[in-house]
C-alpha cells in the first residue's frame, strides 16, 4: 500500500533534507520505505511524504509520524 501526506513548512527557516520518523504504525503492518518529495523546503513551501507499507491485513490502522530535518549551519534538527 502507498500512503502520501502533503505538509507545509510553517517555520521561518528552510528545512534541509526533511525526513519522517514513524511514531506509530499499528495492526502489525510493516513500513517498507518512506521518502520526501524535496531535499529543501522553503518557509511556507510544501513537501509530499510517501510511505510504502506492507499490510498484515485489510483492517484499518494508525500511522503517525514526525518530520525532522538537517538544520544547515547550526547542525541540529528540529520538529
Secondary structure, 3 states (H helix, E strand, C coil): CEEEEEEECCCCCCEEEEEEEEEEECCCCEEEEEEECCCEECCCCEEEEEEEEECCCCCCCCEEEEEEEECHHHCCCCC
